[in-house]
């Protein structure tokens, strides 16, 4: 089984950088890999369509450039999707819409081995990450133990129970979700409302206090300084569809204006 690059970075206390994709075309992962700047690529499966063949192909593309692959999964059927992604060679799972420590425990269990010392639910399976071997070895158990688990904090109940959530064994990183949180508290679209910003400050300070790294998503990298000042060392920047839309919109409008 291949080395989990993201896990290695976290173990060494090194910073990490990723980017998001909605598309399942593996060549996009290869294009990202060609830059040499990224530790992992996050496939935002919560937002884009995909099938199981896509997961295998994305896993292969990440391997070619020695990058980890991360998948963001919906709350519904999260265990099935997470397990199939891990079986395809993904090294990390970002779990959305968790509401309690009990939810987080189940998230951790679904990607840990069904083994007395692991207390997980992931059984033996012939999948890509075992190189089509049957699995079930100690190496298999260890590889599942190394899967990086990231938790979205984006619900009021999760913020209220943050200390319990961060105390769950197996949580490696958290990600703040201001859009979901603002809607969840009845302030839809008000991502900079005082209540939302207060919650953001709280989760960053509590995560730092409990030694759980916080990851920040940025579309505008000019915002990075304020997070670097807070000690954030993990970023995921840009999204393929947003990058393309911005280019098409900006340049199309200029040419359209010339034609008119």
Order of alpha helices (4+ residues) and beta strands (2+ residues): alpha-beta-alpha-beta-alpha-beta-alpha-beta-alpha-alpha-beta-alpha-alpha-beta-alpha-alpha-beta-alpha-beta-alpha
